[in-house]
Amino acid sequence: MIEFMVLGMPRSGTTWAANWLTTDTTLCLHDPLARYSKEQLDSIESGKTLGTSCTGLGNFPEWLNTHPARKVILHRDAAEVVGSLNDNGFRGYRPIDLDAIRGMHCDWRALWDRPRQIYEFLLEQPFDAERHQLLGEMNVQPDYGRVLFDPSRAKHYVDAMRARL
């Protein structure tokens, strides 16, 4: 079962957060909607405490608000998100409103500026300052050419988004 979630728009530190929140006792999946439906997430098996850092789940606030996972919602200025996506060749993104999601809301830069509260809230274990410092020196981003996804999941996601509109 998913026990913790980081939710935000693309270009808001979610890939970095997935790396940071994967430890010897936790596994944080990045953007799992590429492989699973939201309904399948809680059936993913792992010997570790399971979490997700996702840019797609924020489109489903009603579902998220019924899910018992601890949630951190990262906010980044929508114009910055769109600009960064455009700079990386992704055109046509429509920002989502994350305010309807219940959880700990914070600016996306808190991942680096005020990480202790986020880490301890989500993982329910002491903050690992050494690991955070080491990872803070890294620019962690997905290699979209190597990201595996299930085309049927992409269709399911698009259909769910159309139903919301």
N, C-alpha and C positions, 0 to 999 in steps of 0.2 A: 504494500500500500504506500502511496505517496504521502510522506510525513511532513515535507516542507516544500515551499515553492517560492521562487523569485520570478516576478512577473514584470514585464516592461516592454516598451516598443523596441524594434531593432536599433542597433547602434547605441544601446544604453547599458552596456557592460554585462549582458546576460551570458555571453560565451565565457568571459573572464570569470564571472561568478560561478558558473558550472565547474570550471577547473578548480577554483579556490575552495568550493564546498565539497569537492570530492577528496576524501581523506582515507585513512586506513579503515574507518568504520562507516563511512558514508559514500553514497554514489549519487551524484547529481547529474541527471540527464539534461542535455541541452536540446531545446526545441524538439521534444519527442513527438509532436504532432506530424513530423515528417515520416514517422514509422507506425504510430499508433493513433487510434481515435482517443478523444478525452475519456470516453467510457472504458477503454482498455487499460488506462494508466495504472489503476489500482490492482490490476492482475499481473503486472510485470513482477517477475520473481528476482530476488536478489538476497544474498546473505548479509547485506549491509542495510543501514537506514537509507531509504530511498527518497530522493527529492528531484525537483526539476527546476530548471532556469529557462523560462520560455517566453518567446515573443508572440506566440499565437494564442495562448490560453486567455489572455486579457480580453479577447473578443467575446468571451462567454462569462460575463460577471455573475449571472444568475447561477450557473453551475458552480462557479468558484465559491460563491458565498454559501453554498450548501456543503462544500467539501471541508472536512475537518483539518486539513493540513495547515500548519503555521505558514503565513504568507507575508512576504515583503514585496511591496509594489514600488518599483523604481520609476521616477518621473524625470523626463528630459524634455526640454523645450521642443515642441513639434517641428518648428522650422529648422532647428538643428538636426533633428532626426532625418527629415526629408532631405536637407542639404547633404548630410553625410551619405545617405543612401544614393542620392544622385551622383555624388562624387565617386561612388563605387559601382556605378552602372545600373543601379536599380531604380527604375522610373515608375511613377504612378502610385506610390505608396500613399495610402490615406491613413493619417494618424488616428489612434483609438483613444477613447476617454477611459482612463484607468480609475477615475474617482469613485466609481460605483462599487469597486471591489473592497471588501472589508479585509483589513490587515494593517501592517505597519507600513505607512507611506513615507518615503524619503526621496530626496534628490539622488539621482544616480551616482553622483560624485561621492556620496557617503560610503560607497564600496571601498574607497581609498582614504577618504578624509575622516570617517567615523565608523570604522568597520566592526569594532568590538560588539556593539549592541546588535547589529545584524547577525553576526556569526553566532553569538551565544543564544539569541532568540531562535534562530532557525535550527541550529544543531544541538542545542541544549547541552553543550559542553564548553569548557574553557577556551577562550580565544587563543589561537596559535599565532602569536605576533611574528615569530621567525618566518613561518611559511608565508604569511601575508606580506611581509617585507620583501621576501624573495620574489613572489609572484607579482608584487606591485611594480617591479622593474620590467615586467614583460608585457608585450602587446599581444594579447591572445584573441585571435579572430578565427572564424571558421574558414576552411578551404572549401568553397562551394563546389569545386570540381570533384571533391572526394567525399562530400557528405552523402551518405546513403539515405534514400527515401523510398517509400512504397507509393507508386503512382495511384493506387486505389485509396490510400490515406489522403493524398493531395486532393483527389476528387471529393472525398468525404468532407474534408475541411472546407473546400470551396462551396460545396452544396450547403453546408451548415452556415457559412457566412451569408450566402444568398438568402437563406431562410430568415436570418436575422434582419435583413434590410427591408 
